[in-house]
Amino acid sequence: MRFMMIMFPGSYDNVPADAELPNDEHMLAMGKYNEALREAGVLLAVDGLRAPSAGARVSFKSGKAVVRDGPFSESKEVVGGYWMIQVRSRDDAIEWAKRCPGLPNETIEIRPVWEMA
């Protein structure tokens, strides 16, 4: 089964669009975690996302596309990145998420992917 593990880092909604990744212990720990996923053969994809201030949203209210540039004031949680993994079960996905070196202000949401028949 495929699962997406979605990272919600706290306070990411106020980061400038041109901010660089921090080069610190946490990023090194994440790199080791990603390598463990890869070595276990469960990692399908992993990407970090730039801050919302670098993005845009396209909505379709009243049937017409409307574009708004970030940041987005109504956001309560902001996606900072994701992992796509393939494991046997939801419990396996949870175990991998628990191994992530997340910070106290970070949350990982685990969602199964619809499999097309």
ROKEZA-917605 format. One record per residue: residue in three letters; x negated, y, z of N, C-alpha, C in turn. Coordinates in nm, 4 decimals, padded with zeros to 6 digits. Each point is the difference from the previous one (the first is absolute). Layout:
BEGIN
<'ALA',<X,Y,Z>,<X,Y,Z>,<X,Y,Z>>
...
This chain:
BEGIN
<'MET',<-00.0835,-00.1181,00.0000>,<00.0835,00.1181,00.0000>,<-00.0879,00.1243,00.0000>>
<'ARG',<00.0453,00.0993,-00.0723>,<-00.0719,00.1275,00.0007>,<00.0633,00.0937,00.1022>>
<'PHE',<-00.0878,00.0727,00.0671>,<00.0429,00.1000,00.0973>,<-00.0794,00.1277,-00.0234>>
<'MET',<00.0673,00.1128,00.0175>,<-00.0694,00.1273,00.0002>,<-00.0121,00.0438,00.1441>>
<'MET',<-00.1206,00.0315,00.0395>,<-00.0252,00.0573,00.1314>,<-00.0241,00.1488,-00.0241>>
<'ILE',<00.0877,00.0826,00.0535>,<-00.0016,00.1432,-00.0266>,<-00.0512,00.0728,00.1240>>
<'MET',<-00.1050,00.0793,-00.0179>,<-00.0602,00.0736,00.1118>,<00.0631,00.1380,00.0125>>
<'PHE',<00.0451,00.0310,00.1211>,<00.0526,00.1319,00.0330>,<-00.0947,00.0643,00.1009>>
<'PRO',<-00.0938,00.0832,-00.0467>,<-00.0910,00.0667,00.0931>,<00.0649,00.1254,00.0581>>
<'GLY',<-00.0127,00.0192,00.1293>,<00.0558,00.1186,00.0637>,<-00.0722,00.1263,-00.0444>>
<'SER',<00.0710,00.1098,-00.0080>,<-00.0533,00.1334,-00.0328>,<-00.0569,00.0103,-00.1406>>
<'TYR',<00.0334,-00.0935,-00.0890>,<-00.0517,00.0038,-00.1370>,<00.0777,00.0990,-00.0864>>
<'ASP',<00.1184,00.0381,00.0446>,<00.0844,00.0886,-00.0790>,<-00.0546,00.1422,-00.0092>>
<'ASN',<-00.0945,00.0386,00.0854>,<-00.0551,00.1356,-00.0019>,<-00.1412,00.0083,-00.0581>>
<'VAL',<-00.0493,-00.1073,-00.0575>,<-00.1362,-00.0025,-00.0537>,<-00.0035,00.0751,-00.1329>>
<'PRO',<-00.1029,00.0840,-00.0236>,<-00.0098,00.0727,-00.1273>,<-00.0164,-00.0947,-00.1192>>
<'ALA',<00.0463,00.0433,-00.1168>,<-00.0040,-00.0821,-00.1218>,<-00.1411,-00.0402,-00.0388>>
<'ASP',<-00.0984,00.0832,00.0279>,<-00.1378,-00.0272,-00.0422>,<-00.0848,-00.0648,00.1099>>
<'ALA',<00.0649,-00.0486,00.1050>,<-00.0733,-00.0613,00.1113>,<-00.0721,-00.1260,-00.0465>>
<'GLU',<-00.1185,-00.0200,00.0514>,<-00.0785,-00.1190,-00.0303>,<00.0226,-00.1051,00.1078>>
<'LEU',<-00.0258,-00.1263,-00.0348>,<00.0081,-00.1064,00.0990>,<-00.1077,00.0186,00.1052>>
<'PRO',<00.0342,-00.0243,00.1248>,<-00.1043,00.0081,00.1032>,<-00.0974,-00.1159,-00.0159>>
<'ASN',<-00.1261,00.0271,00.0225>,<-00.1016,-00.1043,-00.0070>,<-00.0413,-00.0327,00.1424>>
<'ASP',<00.0803,-00.0791,00.0663>,<-00.0248,-00.0270,00.1407>,<00.0180,-00.1471,00.0311>>
<'GLU',<-00.0076,-00.0342,00.1274>,<00.0138,-00.1383,00.0453>,<00.1315,-00.0628,-00.0442>>
<'HIS',<00.1066,00.0792,00.0048>,<00.1318,-00.0535,-00.0361>,<00.0037,-00.0437,-00.1459>>
<'MET',<-00.0556,00.0805,-00.0897>,<-00.0009,-00.0360,-00.1412>,<-00.0859,-00.1242,-00.0228>>
<'LEU',<-00.1100,-00.0137,00.0732>,<-00.0831,-00.1197,-00.0116>,<00.0756,-00.1227,00.0506>>
<'ALA',<00.0730,00.0151,00.1099>,<00.0788,-00.1104,00.0533>,<00.1091,-00.0408,-00.0985>>
<'MET',<00.0638,00.0981,-00.0644>,<00.1019,-00.0307,-00.1011>,<-00.0627,-00.0744,-00.1179>>
<'GLY',<-00.1188,00.0408,-00.0383>,<-00.0702,-00.0683,-00.1090>,<-00.0266,-00.1460,00.0342>>
<'LYS',<-00.0391,-00.0262,00.1226>,<-00.0236,-00.1379,00.0442>,<00.1307,-00.0797,00.0025>>
<'TYR',<00.1068,00.0650,00.0441>,<00.1313,-00.0650,00.0011>,<00.0429,-00.0360,-00.1421>>
<'ASN',<-00.0147,00.0942,-00.0923>,<00.0360,-00.0257,-00.1390>,<-00.0830,-00.1145,-00.0574>>
<'GLU',<-00.1269,-00.0047,00.0354>,<-00.0867,-00.1078,-00.0470>,<00.0445,-00.1340,00.0575>>
<'ALA',<00.0445,-00.0039,00.1253>,<00.0507,-00.1241,00.0601>,<00.1243,-00.0492,-00.0749>>
<'LEU',<00.0886,00.0924,-00.0361>,<00.1180,-00.0364,-00.0793>,<-00.0425,-00.0590,-00.1344>>
<'ARG',<-00.0970,00.0643,-00.0636>,<-00.0491,-00.0447,-00.1306>,<-00.0640,-00.1386,00.0119>>
<'GLU',<-00.0866,-00.0180,00.0991>,<-00.0684,-00.1276,00.0195>,<00.0971,-00.1135,00.0309>>
<'ALA',<00.1110,00.0313,00.0671>,<00.1017,-00.1012,00.0312>,<00.0850,-00.0341,-00.1226>>
<'GLY',<-00.0146,00.0790,-00.1059>,<00.0745,-00.0261,-00.1222>,<00.1446,00.0446,00.0035>>
<'VAL',<00.0352,00.0894,00.0920>,<00.1391,00.0447,00.0115>,<00.0222,00.1415,-00.0553>>
<'LEU',<-00.1054,00.0737,-00.0243>,<00.0130,00.1391,-00.0452>,<00.0256,00.0065,-00.1497>>
<'LEU',<00.1100,00.0615,-00.0393>,<00.0322,00.0207,-00.1405>,<-00.0338,00.1419,-00.0439>>
<'ALA',<00.0212,00.0966,00.0893>,<-00.0295,00.1403,-00.0313>,<-00.0100,00.0780,00.1303>>
<'VAL',<-00.0797,00.1050,-00.0012>,<-00.0102,00.0901,00.1140>,<-00.0318,00.1392,-00.0544>>
<'ASP',<00.0711,00.0989,00.0487>,<-00.0241,00.1378,-00.0422>,<00.0361,00.0945,00.1133>>
<'GLY',<-00.0784,00.1052,00.0121>,<00.0331,00.1101,00.0886>,<00.0615,00.1104,-00.0838>>
<'LEU',<00.0876,00.0754,00.0594>,<00.0670,00.1088,-00.0709>,<-00.0469,00.1343,00.0534>>
<'ARG',<-00.0135,00.0948,-00.0890>,<-00.0335,00.1362,00.0419>,<00.1189,00.0592,00.0762>>
<'ALA',<-00.0237,00.1085,00.0653>,<00.1022,00.0641,00.0834>,<00.1205,00.0454,-00.0833>>
<'PRO',<00.1177,00.0113,00.0641>,<00.1199,00.0454,-00.0705>,<-00.0171,00.1367,-00.0675>>
<'SER',<-00.0869,00.0835,00.0523>,<-00.0208,00.1319,-00.0601>,<-00.0575,-00.0113,-00.1415>>
<'ALA',<-00.0562,-00.1148,-00.0357>,<-00.0534,-00.0213,-00.1348>,<00.1041,-00.0623,-00.0926>>
<'GLY',<00.1176,-00.0330,00.0536>,<00.0997,-00.0721,-00.0780>,<00.1168,00.0843,-00.0444>>
<'ALA',<00.0956,-00.0669,-00.0580>,<00.1252,00.0611,-00.0448>,<00.1105,-00.1029,00.0193>>
<'ARG',<00.1219,00.0485,00.0104>,<00.1173,-00.0872,00.0073>,<00.0938,00.0351,-00.1141>>
<'VAL',<00.0539,-00.1023,-00.0616>,<00.0990,00.0180,-00.1059>,<00.1302,-00.0587,00.0524>>
<'SER',<00.1025,00.0835,00.0113>,<00.1315,-00.0463,00.0441>,<00.0983,00.0147,-00.1163>>
<'PHE',<00.1123,-00.0682,00.0117>,<00.0954,-00.0051,-00.1115>,<00.1398,00.0405,00.0435>>
<'LYS',<00.0072,00.0972,00.0903>,<00.1294,00.0494,00.0448>,<00.0719,00.0622,-00.1192>>
<'SER',<00.1256,-00.0231,-00.0080>,<00.0864,00.0484,-00.1090>,<-00.0465,-00.0486,-00.1366>>
<'GLY',<-00.0717,-00.1125,-00.0044>,<-00.0370,-00.0614,-00.1268>,<-00.1145,00.0655,-00.0749>>
<'LYS',<-00.0654,00.0994,00.0594>,<-00.1096,00.0704,-00.0664>,<-00.1259,-00.0128,00.0850>>
<'ALA',<-00.1123,-00.0231,-00.0649>,<-00.1264,-00.0127,00.0722>,<-00.0450,00.1357,00.0528>>
<'VAL',<-00.0292,00.0057,00.1295>,<-00.0488,00.1211,00.0651>,<-00.1329,-00.0344,00.0670>>
<'VAL',<-00.1027,00.0804,-00.0281>,<-00.1337,-00.0261,00.0521>,<-00.0319,00.0998,00.1112>>
<'ARG',<-00.0509,-00.0533,00.1119>,<-00.0465,00.0841,00.1109>,<-00.1422,-00.0407,00.0325>>
<'ASP',<-00.0867,00.0990,00.0162>,<-00.1375,-00.0267,00.0397>,<-00.0082,-00.0197,00.1502>>
<'GLY',<-00.0971,-00.0830,00.0422>,<-00.0231,-00.0222,00.1423>,<-00.0701,00.1187,00.0617>>
<'PRO',<-00.0068,00.0076,00.1325>,<00.0510,-00.0986,00.0953>,<00.1513,00.0080,00.0133>>
<'PHE',<00.0558,-00.0969,00.0682>,<00.1438,-00.0136,00.0109>,<00.0412,00.0157,00.1460>>
<'SER',<00.0640,00.1103,00.0321>,<00.0290,00.0342,00.1394>,<00.0944,-00.0977,00.0681>>
<'GLU',<00.0852,-00.0685,-00.0757>,<00.0963,-00.0897,00.0630>,<-00.0560,-00.1399,00.0278>>
<'SER',<-00.1244,-00.0236,-00.0338>,<-00.0594,-00.1323,00.0227>,<-00.0221,-00.0251,00.1486>>
<'LYS',<00.0439,-00.1155,00.0460>,<-00.0245,-00.0403,00.1381>,<-00.1211,-00.0917,00.0063>>
<'GLU',<-00.0158,-00.0835,-00.1017>,<-00.1143,-00.0899,-00.0091>,<-00.0550,00.0093,-00.1418>>
<'VAL',<-00.1305,-00.0064,-00.0111>,<-00.0667,00.0130,-00.1284>,<-00.0828,-00.1249,-00.0261>>
<'VAL',<00.0131,-00.0566,-00.1181>,<-00.0787,-00.1168,-00.0373>,<-00.1426,00.0443,-00.0287>>
<'GLY',<-00.0950,-00.0650,00.0639>,<-00.1408,00.0325,-00.0211>,<-00.0710,-00.0997,-00.0891>>
<'GLY',<00.0587,-00.1172,-00.0168>,<-00.0593,-00.1022,-00.0847>,<00.0742,-00.1302,00.0168>>
<'TYR',<-00.0467,-00.1004,-00.0709>,<00.0681,-00.1289,00.0059>,<-00.0949,-00.1133,-00.0347>>
<'TRP',<00.0391,-00.1180,00.0408>,<-00.0638,-00.1245,-00.0413>,<00.1096,-00.0864,-00.0609>>
<'MET',<-00.0296,-00.0674,-00.1090>,<00.0894,-00.1020,-00.0537>,<-00.0702,-00.1329,00.0259>>
<'ILE',<00.0657,-00.0849,00.0774>,<-00.0612,-00.1284,00.0346>,<00.0927,-00.1138,-00.0421>>
<'GLN',<-00.0585,-00.1169,-00.0171>,<00.0780,-00.1198,-00.0281>,<-00.0354,-00.1038,00.1047>>
<'VAL',<00.0999,-00.0331,00.0812>,<-00.0179,-00.0948,00.1104>,<00.1190,-00.0952,00.0015>>
<'ARG',<-00.0048,-00.1003,00.0851>,<00.1059,-00.1016,00.0054>,<00.1294,00.0493,00.0621>>
<'SER',<-00.0105,00.0946,00.0945>,<00.1206,00.0355,00.0758>,<-00.0093,00.1416,00.0572>>
<'ARG',<00.1131,00.0467,00.0486>,<00.0072,00.1289,00.0687>,<-00.0910,-00.0013,00.1219>>
<'ASP',<-00.0020,-00.1111,00.0720>,<-00.0863,-00.0105,00.1178>,<-00.1472,00.0163,-00.0376>>
<'ASP',<-00.0407,-00.0579,-00.1135>,<-00.1381,00.0173,-00.0461>,<-00.0297,00.1464,-00.0308>>
<'ALA',<00.0965,00.0676,-00.0641>,<-00.0177,00.1421,-00.0310>,<-00.0142,00.0814,00.1288>>
<'ILE',<00.0806,-00.0321,00.0990>,<-00.0081,00.0696,00.1287>,<-00.1360,-00.0231,00.0646>>
<'GLU',<-00.0487,-00.1215,-00.0055>,<-00.1316,-00.0289,00.0581>,<-00.1096,00.0814,-00.0675>>
<'TRP',<00.0055,00.0132,-00.1325>,<-00.0995,00.0832,-00.0687>,<00.0134,00.1466,00.0407>>
<'ALA',<00.1220,00.0494,00.0116>,<00.0201,00.1394,00.0407>,<-00.0546,00.0243,00.1401>>
<'LYS',<00.0167,-00.0960,00.0887>,<-00.0486,00.0140,00.1371>,<-00.1521,00.0072,00.0063>>
<'ARG',<-00.0682,-00.0535,-00.1005>,<-00.1461,00.0030,-00.0037>,<-00.0550,00.1336,-00.0510>>
<'CYS',<00.0858,00.0845,-00.0550>,<-00.0441,00.1292,-00.0538>,<-00.0556,00.0872,00.1125>>
<'PRO',<-00.1114,00.0689,-00.0256>,<-00.0565,00.0890,00.1020>,<00.0718,00.1355,00.0027>>
<'GLY',<00.1301,-00.0032,00.0174>,<00.0795,00.1220,00.0001>,<-00.0262,00.0874,00.1214>>
<'LEU',<00.0172,00.1285,-00.0199>,<-00.0138,00.0975,00.1077>,<00.1307,00.0095,00.0777>>
<'PRO',<-00.0028,00.0569,00.1198>,<00.1228,00.0101,00.0811>,<00.1147,00.0746,-00.0691>>
<'ASN',<-00.0295,00.0894,-00.0942>,<00.1069,00.0751,-00.0669>,<00.0394,-00.0620,-00.1347>>
<'GLU',<-00.0436,-00.1223,-00.0279>,<00.0301,-00.0653,-00.1274>,<00.0968,-00.1165,00.0208>>
<'THR',<00.0849,-00.0203,-00.0997>,<00.0971,-00.1090,00.0013>,<-00.0052,-00.0695,-00.1345>>
<'ILE',<00.0128,-00.1317,00.0007>,<00.0091,-00.0763,-00.1244>,<00.1386,-00.0618,-00.0075>>
<'GLU',<00.0681,00.0245,-00.1102>,<00.1286,-00.0630,-00.0278>,<-00.0247,-00.1136,-00.0982>>
<'ILE',<00.0600,-00.1143,00.0260>,<-00.0167,-00.1174,-00.0865>,<00.1316,-00.0262,-00.0709>>
<'ARG',<-00.0065,-00.0047,-00.1341>,<00.1215,-00.0211,-00.0778>,<-00.0228,-00.1090,-00.1036>>
<'PRO',<00.0905,-00.0999,-00.0072>,<-00.0123,-00.1003,-00.1056>,<00.0326,00.0646,-00.1349>>
<'VAL',<-00.0626,-00.0516,-00.1029>,<00.0191,00.0499,-00.1362>,<00.1038,-00.0878,-00.0699>>
<'TRP',<00.0926,00.0635,-00.0718>,<00.0944,-00.0776,-00.0803>,<-00.0774,-00.0766,-00.1057>>
<'GLU',<00.0214,-00.1276,-00.0058>,<-00.0653,-00.0829,-00.1015>,<00.0974,-00.0173,-00.1172>>
<'MET',<-00.0449,00.0361,-00.1176>,<00.0846,-00.0143,-00.1177>,<-00.0062,-00.1442,-00.0478>>
<'ALA',<00.1169,-00.0582,-00.0210>,<00.0049,-00.1410,-00.0437>,<-00.0173,-00.0099,-00.1507>>
